[in-house]
């Protein structure tokens, strides 16, 4: 079982001194951002900064969010950065269709691609988008989507869209999708609630915009102690058993066993962030 990254932390592409600091935060993935975090007159310089910082790396460490397909910077971003050994993958903002990824897939030479779903068109076109070559995961750009859809609110107001991302990801064999950012950096309780909300909807991770959010997100995607205890007892009960088996008075069938194994696999994979 492959466990998808939980915390995906953005760092500005023109701040090279923050790249390794972001990795030290404990984030599962660090995304160096050439899009929203960089002003238009800094785009080219930021691309050069990323190239200089990553060119000497011998192993992939960072995902890079390139500028969107409809900008003058997109093609040069992909051409200049995709082949670097320090680049672990590319993220495309405002992705809307599978064909958006054709050139990126060729340039990335097998590196995973990430799609940011941020527009109404993308949501209505998910069945096509998830067939993009090289696509590994969807992320929900909630703030941009709300603006595009004219929706005021990021919980129940857009839970229908969350469900669509989960179902289409599952159908296409992609990793569980990543939920959008929580913009209030001072409210840890709200962040924990937001992350738990995403987890219960079937998301496997959450976008972060500050290192202080990473630990809370990582912990929220871990199984609770009670879940681990239950899963341990389920797996122990069916080991070598014949016929019907019950745990806590409930019969255990294959879907329940599969869920128990997923709980234990997730707990084991991220044991350094146990709560």
C-alpha positions in Angstrom: 0.0 0.0 0.0 1.3 3.4 -1.0 0.6 6.1 1.5 0.1 9.6 0.0 1.7 12.7 1.4 -0.4 14.5 4.0 1.2 17.9 4.3 2.1 19.8 1.1 3.9 23.1 2.0 4.3 26.0 -0.4 7.4 28.1 -0.4 8.0 31.2 -2.6 10.2 30.5 -5.6 12.3 33.6 -5.2 13.3 32.8 -1.6 16.0 30.2 -2.0 17.0 30.5 1.7 13.6 29.1 2.6 13.8 25.9 0.5 15.7 23.7 2.9 14.0 25.3 5.9 10.7 24.2 4.5 11.9 20.7 4.2 13.0 20.8 7.8 9.5 21.7 8.8 8.4 18.0 8.5 6.3 18.6 5.5 5.8 15.5 3.4 6.2 17.5 0.2 7.6 21.0 -0.3 6.3 22.8 -3.4 8.5 25.7 -4.7 6.0 28.1 -6.1 6.5 30.1 -9.3 2.8 31.2 -9.5 0.9 33.0 -6.8 3.9 33.6 -4.5 5.9 35.5 -7.1 5.2 38.9 -8.5 5.0 39.2 -12.3 8.2 41.2 -12.5 10.0 38.5 -10.5 9.0 35.5 -12.4 12.0 35.0 -14.6 14.4 35.8 -11.7 12.6 33.3 -9.5 12.9 30.6 -12.2 16.7 31.3 -12.3 16.8 31.1 -8.5 15.1 27.7 -8.5 17.4 26.4 -11.2 20.5 27.5 -9.4 19.3 26.0 -6.1 18.3 22.7 -7.5 20.8 22.1 -10.3 23.4 20.7 -8.0 21.0 18.2 -6.3 21.5 14.6 -7.1 18.1 13.4 -5.8 14.6 14.7 -6.2 13.6 16.9 -3.2 11.0 19.4 -4.4 7.9 19.7 -6.5 7.7 22.9 -8.5 4.4 24.7 -9.2 4.9 26.3 -12.6 2.9 29.2 -14.0 -0.5 28.3 -15.6 -0.7 27.3 -19.2 -2.2 30.6 -20.4 0.8 32.7 -19.2 3.9 33.7 -21.1 6.1 32.0 -18.4 4.6 28.5 -18.5 6.6 26.9 -21.4 10.0 28.3 -20.1 9.2 27.1 -16.6 8.6 23.6 -17.8 11.5 23.6 -20.3 14.0 25.0 -17.7 13.1 23.0 -14.7 11.4 19.7 -15.5 14.6 17.8 -16.2 16.5 18.8 -13.1 17.4 15.9 -10.8 16.3 17.9 -7.8 12.8 18.3 -9.1 10.5 15.5 -7.9 7.5 16.6 -9.9 5.6 19.5 -11.4 2.3 21.0 -10.3 0.0 22.8 -12.8 -2.3 25.5 -11.5 -5.7 26.0 -13.0 -5.6 22.6 -14.7 -8.8 21.9 -16.6 -8.3 19.1 -19.1 -6.0 16.1 -19.8 -4.5 17.8 -22.8 -3.1 20.5 -20.6 -0.4 18.0 -19.4 0.8 16.7 -22.7 3.9 18.9 -23.0 4.6 18.7 -19.2 4.4 14.9 -19.3 7.0 14.7 -22.1 9.4 17.2 -20.5 9.1 15.6 -17.0 10.2 12.2 -18.3 8.1 10.1 -15.9 8.2 12.5 -12.9 4.7 12.7 -11.2 2.4 15.6 -12.2 0.0 17.3 -9.9 -3.2 19.1 -10.9 -4.6 22.1 -9.0 -8.4 22.1 -9.5 -9.3 25.8 -9.2 -12.0 26.5 -11.7 -15.6 25.6 -12.4 -14.5 24.2 -15.8 -12.1 21.9 -14.1 -14.7 20.5 -11.8 -17.2 19.9 -14.7 -14.4 18.3 -16.7 -13.0 16.0 -14.0 -13.7 12.8 -15.9 -11.3 14.0 -18.6 -8.8 15.7 -16.4 -8.0 12.5 -14.3 -6.9 10.8 -17.5 -4.0 13.2 -18.0 -0.7 11.4 -18.8 1.6 11.2 -15.8 -1.0 12.6 -13.4 -0.5 11.3 -9.9 -2.8 13.5 -7.8 -5.5 16.3 -7.6 -5.3 19.2 -5.2 -8.3 21.4 -4.5 -7.6 25.2 -4.9 -10.5 26.2 -2.7 -9.8 29.9 -2.6 -9.6 30.3 -6.4 -12.5 28.0 -7.0 -14.8 30.0 -4.6 -13.9 33.1 -6.5 -14.5 31.6 -9.9 -17.8 30.0 -8.8 -19.1 32.9 -6.8 -19.4 30.8 -3.7 -18.9 32.4 -0.2 -17.8 29.7 2.2 -15.3 26.8 2.1 -17.1 24.1 4.2 -20.5 22.7 3.4 -20.7 25.2 0.5 -18.1 23.2 -1.5 -18.4 19.8 0.0 -20.1 18.5 -3.2 -16.9 19.4 -5.1 -14.8 17.6 -2.5 -16.8 14.5 -3.0 -16.4 14.8 -6.8 -12.6 15.0 -6.4 -12.5 12.0 -4.2 -14.7 9.9 -6.4 -12.9 10.8 -9.7 -9.5 10.2 -8.1 -10.5 6.8 -6.8 -12.0 5.8 -10.2 -8.8 6.8 -12.0 -6.5 5.1 -9.5 -4.9 8.3 -8.3 -3.8 9.0 -4.8 -6.5 10.5 -2.5 -6.8 14.2 -3.3 -5.4 17.1 -1.3 -7.7 19.7 0.2 -7.1 23.5 0.0 -5.4 25.8 2.4 -6.7 27.2 5.6 -5.9 30.9 5.4 -6.1 31.8 9.2 -2.6 31.2 10.3 -3.4 32.1 14.0 -6.2 29.5 14.6 -4.7 26.1 15.2 -8.1 24.7 16.4 -9.8 25.7 13.1 -6.9 24.2 11.1 -7.3 20.9 13.0 -11.1 21.0 12.3 -10.6 21.8 8.6 -8.1 19.0 8.2 -10.3 16.5 10.0 -13.2 17.5 7.8 -11.1 16.9 4.7 -10.0 13.5 6.0 -13.6 12.4 6.7 -14.5 13.3 3.2 -11.8 11.0 1.8 -8.9 13.4 1.2 -5.4 12.2 1.9 -3.6 15.5 2.5 -3.9 19.3 2.8 -2.1 22.3 1.3 -0.1 24.4 3.8 1.1 28.0 3.4 3.1 28.2 6.6 5.5 25.8 8.4 3.4 26.1 11.6 0.5 24.3 9.9 2.5 21.2 9.0 2.5 19.4 12.3 -1.2 19.9 12.9 -2.0 18.6 9.4 0.3 15.6 9.7 -1.3 14.6 13.1 -4.8 15.0 11.8 -4.3 12.5 9.0 -3.0 9.9 11.4 -5.4 7.2 12.8 -6.4 7.9 16.4 -5.2 5.6 19.2 -8.7 4.1 19.4 -8.7 3.4 15.7 -5.3 1.7 15.9 -6.4 -0.4 18.9 -9.5 -1.5 17.0 -7.6 -2.3 13.8 -5.0 -4.3 15.8 -7.7 -6.4 17.4 -9.4 -7.0 14.0 -6.3 -8.2 12.3 -5.4 -10.4 15.3 -8.9 -11.9 15.4 -8.9 -13.0 11.7 -5.3 -14.3 11.8 -5.7 -18.1 11.4 -9.4 -18.0 12.1 -12.0 -20.2 10.4 -15.6 -19.2 9.9 -17.4 -16.2 11.3 -15.3 -13.8 13.5 -16.6 -11.0 15.7 -14.8 -8.0 17.3 -16.7 -5.8 19.7 -19.8 -7.8 19.0 -19.7 -7.1 15.3 -19.0 -9.7 12.5 -15.8 -9.0 10.6 -16.0 -9.3 6.8 -13.4 -8.4 4.1 -14.2 -4.7 3.8 -13.8 -4.3 7.5 -10.5 -6.2 7.4 -9.3 -4.1 4.5 -10.1 -0.9 6.5 -8.2 -2.3 9.5 -5.1 -3.0 7.4 -5.2 0.5 5.9 -5.4 2.0 9.4 -2.3 0.0 10.5 -0.4 0.7 7.3 -1.0 4.4 7.6 0.0 4.4 11.2 3.2 2.6 10.5 4.1 4.7 7.5 4.0 8.0 9.4 5.1 6.8 12.9 7.4 9.8 13.3 4.3 12.1 13.6 2.2 9.9 15.9 -0.1 11.7 18.4 
